[in-house]
Amino acid sequence: MGKDRLYKLSGLFILALFLFNFPIVGLLGKGQLAGDIPLSYLFLFLAWGILIFLTMRIVGPDDSTKP
């Protein structure tokens, strides 16, 4: 694993710690709704999905390794 990839994954880990830390999650109101979905659930699942997508982009195969 290259150093560039390691730095990106470390940064992504720090971003995840920041996003799922209580003060950030606590900012979302308990009774607020976006449509019929509670805003806190919407934030958690969207942030989780974005982190999974970014991890896939970082760890996925490189275009330079294809023949």
GUMI-781291 format. One record per atom (N, C-alpha, C): residue in three letters; x, y, z; atom name. Coordinates in steps of 0.02 Angstrom, whole numbers. Example, Ala and Ser with C-alpha at 12.3 -4.5 7.8 and 13.67 -1.06 7.14 Angstrom:
<pts>
   r     px     py     pz  a
 ALA    660   -284    390  N
 ALA    615   -225    390 CA
 ALA    660   -165    390  C
 SER    642   -112    354  N
 SER    684    -53    357 CA
 SER    645      2    394  C
</pts>
This chain:
<pts>
   r     px     py     pz  a
 MET     43    -59      0  N
 MET      0      0      0 CA
 MET     45     61      0  C
 GLY     32    106    -46  N
 GLY     72    167    -52 CA
 GLY     58    216      4  C
 LYS    106    261     14  N
 LYS     99    311     67 CA
 LYS     41    358     53  C
 ASP     29    373    -11  N
 ASP    -26    416    -29 CA
 ASP    -92    386     -8  C
 ARG   -100    322    -21  N
 ARG   -162    287     -3 CA
 ARG   -170    283     73  C
 LEU   -115    273    108  N
 LEU   -116    270    181 CA
 LEU   -137    338    210  C
 TYR   -111    392    182  N
 TYR   -129    459    206 CA
 TYR   -204    473    192  C
 LYS   -228    452    135  N
 LYS   -299    462    120 CA
 LYS   -344    423    167  C
 LEU   -325    361    182  N
 LEU   -365    320    229 CA
 LEU   -362    348    299  C
 SER   -305    374    319  N
 SER   -299    405    385 CA
 SER   -343    467    390  C
 GLY   -343    507    337  N
 GLY   -387    566    336 CA
 GLY   -460    547    337  C
 LEU   -477    494    302  N
 LEU   -546    471    301 CA
 LEU   -567    446    370  C
 PHE   -522    413    406  N
 PHE   -535    390    473 CA
 PHE   -548    449    520  C
 ILE   -508    502    514  N
 ILE   -517    561    556 CA
 ILE   -583    596    538  C
 LEU   -601    597    474  N
 LEU   -666    625    454 CA
 LEU   -723    585    485  C
 ALA   -717    519    484  N
 ALA   -769    477    514 CA
 ALA   -775    489    589  C
 LEU   -718    495    623  N
 LEU   -721    511    695 CA
 LEU   -756    577    707  C
 PHE   -742    626    665  N
 PHE   -774    691    672 CA
 PHE   -849    687    659  C
 LEU   -869    652    606  N
 LEU   -940    650    587 CA
 LEU   -982    612    638  C
 PHE   -954    559    667  N
 PHE   -994    517    712 CA
 PHE   -981    533    786  C
 ASN   -948    589    799  N
 ASN   -937    611    867 CA
 ASN  -1002    641    895  C
 PHE  -1012    635    960  N
 PHE  -1076    656    989 CA
 PHE  -1094    730    976  C
 PRO  -1049    778    984  N
 PRO  -1071    847    972 CA
 PRO  -1099    859    902  C
 ILE  -1071    826    852  N
 ILE  -1096    835    783 CA
 ILE  -1164    801    776  C
 VAL  -1169    740    800  N
 VAL  -1233    704    796 CA
 VAL  -1285    738    840  C
 GLY  -1263    766    896  N
 GLY  -1309    799    942 CA
 GLY  -1337    864    915  C
 LEU  -1305    893    864  N
 LEU  -1332    954    834 CA
 LEU  -1398    942    799  C
 LEU  -1408    881    778  N
 LEU  -1470    865    742 CA
 LEU  -1526    858    792  C
 GLY  -1581    892    779  N
 GLY  -1638    890    824 CA
 GLY  -1670    821    826  C
 LYS  -1697    804    884  N
 LYS  -1728    738    891 CA
 LYS  -1796    736    857  C
 GLY  -1830    791    853  N
 GLY  -1897    790    825 CA
 GLY  -1901    815    753  C
 GLN  -1845    836    725  N
 GLN  -1847    863    657 CA
 GLN  -1852    808    606  C
 LEU  -1894    819    556  N
 LEU  -1904    770    503 CA
 LEU  -1886    799    435  C
 ALA  -1859    757    392  N
 ALA  -1848    774    322 CA
 ALA  -1894    728    283  C
 GLY  -1952    752    266  N
 GLY  -2003    708    238 CA
 GLY  -2033    669    296  C
 ASP  -2028    603    294  N
 ASP  -2050    561    349 CA
 ASP  -1992    530    386  C
 ILE  -1931    549    369  N
 ILE  -1871    519    398 CA
 ILE  -1842    567    449  C
 PRO  -1827    543    510  N
 PRO  -1794    587    559 CA
 PRO  -1727    610    532  C
 LEU  -1711    673    545  N
 LEU  -1651    704    518 CA
 LEU  -1588    670    543  C
 SER  -1588    648    605  N
 SER  -1528    615    631 CA
 SER  -1515    549    595  C
 TYR  -1567    510    580  N
 TYR  -1558    447    542 CA
 TYR  -1533    462    472  C
 LEU  -1562    512    441  N
 LEU  -1542    531    373 CA
 LEU  -1468    550    371  C
 PHE  -1446    591    420  N
 PHE  -1376    610    423 CA
 PHE  -1331    550    433  C
 LEU  -1348    507    480  N
 LEU  -1305    449    495 CA
 LEU  -1298    403    435  C
 PHE  -1352    387    402  N
 PHE  -1348    341    345 CA
 PHE  -1316    373    284  C
 LEU  -1327    437    272  N
 LEU  -1294    471    216 CA
 LEU  -1218    476    229  C
 ALA  -1199    494    290  N
 ALA  -1128    499    306 CA
 ALA  -1095    431    301  C
 TRP  -1129    379    325  N
 TRP  -1102    311    321 CA
 TRP  -1093    289    249  C
 GLY  -1143    303    207  N
 GLY  -1139    285    137 CA
 GLY  -1083    323    101  C
 ILE  -1075    387    116  N
 ILE  -1022    426     85 CA
 ILE   -953    400    106  C
 LEU   -946    382    170  N
 LEU   -882    355    193 CA
 LEU   -866    288    159  C
 ILE   -917    246    149  N
 ILE   -906    183    115 CA
 ILE   -886    196     42  C
 PHE   -919    243      9  N
 PHE   -903    259    -60 CA
 PHE   -831    286    -66  C
 LEU   -811    331    -20  N
 LEU   -744    358    -23 CA
 LEU   -692    304     -8  C
 THR   -706    259     37  N
 THR   -661    203     51 CA
 THR   -653    159    -10  C
 MET   -708    146    -44  N
 MET   -706    106   -105 CA
 MET   -663    140   -159  C
 ARG   -669    206   -165  N
 ARG   -629    243   -214 CA
 ARG   -555    241   -197  C
 ILE   -538    244   -133  N
 ILE   -468    244   -113 CA
 ILE   -438    174   -119  C
 VAL   -472    123    -97  N
 VAL   -445     56    -93 CA
 VAL   -454     17   -158  C
 GLY   -500     39   -201  N
 GLY   -515      5   -262 CA
 GLY   -455     -2   -309  C
 PRO   -463    -41   -361  N
 PRO   -407    -52   -407 CA
 PRO   -387     12   -443  C
 ASP   -322     19   -456  N
 ASP   -296     77   -491 CA
 ASP   -305     67   -567  C
 ASP   -315    121   -603  N
 ASP   -320    116   -676 CA
 ASP   -251    103   -707  C
 SER   -199    121   -671  N
 SER   -132    113   -698 CA
 SER   -108     40   -696  C
 THR   -142     -3   -659  N
 THR   -120    -72   -653 CA
 THR   -150   -117   -708  C
 LYS   -196    -90   -746  N
 LYS   -227   -130   -800 CA
 LYS   -179   -136   -859  C
 PRO   -179   -194   -891  N
 PRO   -132   -204   -949 CA
 PRO   -151   -162  -1009  C
</pts>
